[in-house]
Amino acid sequence: MGRLPGSQTRSIATLALFMSVQLADGVWTASGITRFGPEMEGNPLLYLLVTTCGMAGTLVSVKLLTMIGGAFLHFKSQNLALAWLTVIYVFGAILPWAWTLAN
């Protein structure tokens, strides 16, 4: 089993964390859109898809595609990139939704 560069952390933990963050983002995005409407979504492409295709189908499709991309990075041993993407999602999606839904 691979490890992250310069770390004792197994790379599968990075993939698991990435997948968990994606699930959390999907749930919180759905909660935010349900509570505030699709205008609250900051991603213009996601907004367009939600308003034209519906929330459930859009979020499931987008999150599945993102998770497949994460798995691809993991299997190509691009675990440092996967770790950075996880951090970016936490600060760019999870924390803003947490802040918005808490207020």
C-alpha positions as CSV (number, residue, x, y, z in Angstrom):
1,M,0.0,0.0,0.0
2,G,1.4,3.4,-1.0
3,R,2.2,6.2,1.4
4,L,2.0,10.0,0.9
5,P,5.4,11.5,0.1
6,G,7.3,12.4,3.2
7,S,4.6,10.9,5.5
8,Q,3.6,7.7,7.2
9,T,0.0,8.2,6.1
10,R,-1.3,5.5,3.8
11,S,-2.5,6.9,0.5
12,I,-5.8,5.1,0.8
13,A,-6.6,7.4,3.8
14,T,-6.3,10.4,1.5
15,L,-8.7,8.8,-1.0
16,A,-11.2,8.0,1.9
17,L,-11.0,11.6,3.2
18,F,-11.5,13.0,-0.3
19,M,-14.6,10.8,-0.8
20,S,-15.9,11.8,2.6
21,V,-15.5,15.5,1.8
22,Q,-17.3,15.0,-1.5
23,L,-20.2,13.3,0.2
24,A,-20.4,16.1,2.8
25,D,-20.2,18.8,0.0
26,G,-23.1,17.1,-1.8
27,V,-25.2,16.9,1.3
28,W,-24.5,20.5,2.4
29,T,-25.0,21.8,-1.2
30,A,-28.4,20.0,-1.3
31,S,-29.3,21.5,2.1
32,G,-28.2,25.0,1.0
33,I,-30.1,24.8,-2.2
34,T,-33.2,23.5,-0.5
35,R,-33.0,26.2,2.1
36,F,-32.0,29.2,0.1
37,G,-32.7,28.3,-3.5
38,P,-30.3,27.5,-6.4
39,E,-29.1,31.2,-6.5
40,M,-27.0,30.4,-3.5
41,E,-24.8,28.0,-5.4
42,G,-21.5,29.8,-6.2
43,N,-20.5,27.6,-9.1
44,P,-22.2,28.9,-12.3
45,L,-22.0,25.5,-14.1
46,L,-23.6,23.7,-11.1
47,Y,-26.2,26.5,-10.9
48,L,-27.1,26.0,-14.6
49,L,-27.3,22.2,-14.2
50,V,-29.4,22.4,-11.0
51,T,-31.9,24.9,-12.6
52,T,-32.2,22.9,-15.9
53,C,-31.8,19.3,-14.8
54,G,-32.9,19.3,-11.1
55,M,-31.0,19.2,-7.9
56,A,-30.9,15.5,-7.1
57,G,-29.7,14.2,-10.5
58,T,-27.2,17.0,-10.8
59,L,-25.6,16.6,-7.4
60,V,-25.4,12.8,-7.7
61,S,-23.9,13.0,-11.2
62,V,-21.4,15.7,-10.3
63,K,-20.3,14.1,-7.1
64,L,-20.0,10.7,-8.7
65,L,-17.9,12.2,-11.5
66,T,-15.7,14.0,-8.9
67,M,-15.2,10.8,-6.9
68,I,-14.3,8.8,-10.1
69,G,-11.7,11.6,-10.8
70,G,-10.4,11.2,-7.2
71,A,-10.1,7.5,-7.6
72,F,-8.3,7.9,-10.9
73,L,-5.8,10.2,-9.2
74,H,-5.3,7.7,-6.4
75,F,-4.7,4.8,-8.8
76,K,-2.3,6.9,-10.8
77,S,-0.4,7.6,-7.5
78,Q,-1.2,11.3,-7.7
79,N,-2.0,11.3,-3.9
80,L,-0.3,14.6,-3.2
81,A,-2.6,16.2,-5.8
82,L,-5.6,14.4,-4.2
83,A,-4.6,15.7,-0.8
84,W,-4.4,19.3,-2.1
85,L,-7.8,18.9,-3.8
86,T,-9.2,17.7,-0.5
87,V,-7.9,20.8,1.3
88,I,-9.2,23.1,-1.5
89,Y,-12.6,21.5,-1.2
90,V,-12.6,21.9,2.6
91,F,-11.8,25.6,2.4
92,G,-13.6,26.4,-0.9
93,A,-16.9,24.4,-0.3
94,I,-17.3,22.8,3.1
95,L,-16.4,25.8,5.3
96,P,-18.5,28.3,3.2
97,W,-21.5,26.0,3.4
98,A,-21.0,25.4,7.1
99,W,-20.9,29.1,7.6
100,T,-23.9,29.8,5.5
101,L,-26.0,27.0,6.9
102,A,-25.1,28.0,10.5
103,N,-26.4,31.6,10.0
